[in-house]
Amino acid sequence: MHLTPLVKTMRFEELAPGELFVFTQSNLSMLPMKTGMPATGDRSNLLVLLGPAFPLGANEAFLLPWQPATVLSFGKAFSVLLPTDPAAWSANGPSRDPVCLAVCDDKTYVCVNGGLSPQHFFQCYVDLATGDIVEGRLPASAMFTGHWEIALVGPDHPPRPFVKYPPQPA
């Protein structure tokens, strides 16, 4: 039997930074990515929530501490599809409604709230390729968009849309 896309169950602790996975908690199914370790504070890995649901009354991407849990990993076999419409980009950002991406030099970041709770905002960015966290400001000028998509890629199937912003009506 061949699974498309390739997935596997594993413990959160076994994931590598930059891996996408499905995480369920209290009847919510979420798509997070495992991050690297933050430069300050707790020395454990975190996860950044990409939606489509957000717990704790949040309505934006934010960092959560890891939790011992079994997850469904999609690994790092994904592509980020950015908009080609000039109206979808802004030099003024980041927008916090609900998940904004920033392109800085040749890297793409998720703009996230790194505060201790969704009500306490602390600007952070998570590199979508590596899971590295940048606290505060990006190292150079950036452009921002709330229009993007993640598609799963693999050698035996075309790109499969996974999450898209703004969300499409069902």
N, C-alpha and C positions, 0 to 999 in steps of 0.2 A: 504494500500500500504506500502511496506517495501523498504526503500532505502538501497542500498549496494554500497559503504560503507556508514555509517551514516554521514550525513553532515547537517549543518544548516547555514543559513545566519544570520549575526549579524554585529554589528558595531565593528571596530577595538578595541575601548576602552573597550568593553565587554570581549575580549579574555583574557585568563589567560596566563602568561608567559609559554613558552614551547609548545603552540598550533601551529599546522601547518594550513595554510590557503591559499586560492587562492586570489590574489590581482591583479586587473587590473588597468592599468594606461597608457594613451596615446597609445592605441592599443597593449600594451604588457601585457601578462598574465604571472604572476610570482608566484613561490612558496616560500613564506617566513615563518619564525617562529617568534612569538612574543618573545621578550627578557624581562628580568627583567630590572631594572633601573641601569644605569651605576654608578660606584663609584664616578666618577668625572664629572664635566660639567653639562649638562642639566639633570634635575631630572625626565624626562618623559621616558616612555617605548620606546623602539626602535623595529625595525624588522630587521632580518638578512635574506638577499636574498640567496636562495639556487639554483636559476636558474629556468627553463632552460634559460630564457632570463634575461639580466641585463640592466637597463636603464643607462642613462648618460654616455654612451661610456665605461662602465666598463666591464671587462671580468673575474671578480672574486667575491667571496662572500664579501659583505660589509654591514655595518650597515646604516640604514636610520631612520630618525625620523618618528614617527607615523604621519599618516595623517587621518583626519576624512573621513572614507570610509566604505562602506558596503563590507564585505568579505564573502567568503564561507569557513567555518571552518570545518576542519577534526578532530579537537581536538588533544588529545594526544595518540590516539589509533594507534600507529605505531611502527614498529621495524626497527632498523638500522642493515642492513646486511653487515658485514665486510668481506674482502677477506681472504681466507685461503691459497692463493698462497704466499709463502715467498717473492717472487720477487715484490709483490705489496706494500711492507712495507719499510720504511726508518727511520733510527734514525736521519737523517739530514732533517730538515724541518723547517717550513712548506713550502710546494709548494703552489704557488698562481695560479695554472693553472688547472681549474678555481675554484673548490671547494675541499679543502683538509680537511680531518678529522684527529684529534689527539686523541690517547688513552693515558691517563695519570692516573695511578693507575687503578681504576675500572670505570672511567668516560670517556665518549666520547664527544669530542668538535668539533665544526666547527671552522676552522681557518678563521678569517675574518679581513678585513681592517676596522678599527674603525676610520679612518681619517675623516676629515671634507668633503672630496670629494674623488672620486676614484683615483685622481692624488696625494693625500697626504696620504701616508701609515703610519698607526699606528697599530701595531700588537695587536689583541684581539682574544679571544676565547669565544665561546658561548656553554655552556653545553646543549647538546641535550635533556637531561631529564628534566631540570628545566628552561632553558632559561637564567640562570645566566651568566653574562659577567665577564670574567677575562681579565684585561688589562695588557699588557706587557707579562710577562713570565708565564708559567704554574708552579704550585707549586712543581712539581717533574719531573723526566725524562719522555719522551713521545716517542711514535712511530707514524709515519705519513703515511697516504695513500690517494691517489687520486682515489682509486677504492672502491666504496661503493654504497649502494642502500638503499632507504627508501621504505618500504612496509607498506601499511595500513592493519591493522589486525582487526578482529572482530569475535564474537562468531558464526556468521552464514555464514561465507565465508572464503576461504583460503586467505593467504596474497596476497595483490594486489600491484604489483610494481607501485610506484608513481614517483620517480625520481631516476636516475642511473648515476653514473660517472665511467669511461668515458661514454658519451652518446652513445647509440646504433643507428646505421643508420636505418632510417625508411624504 
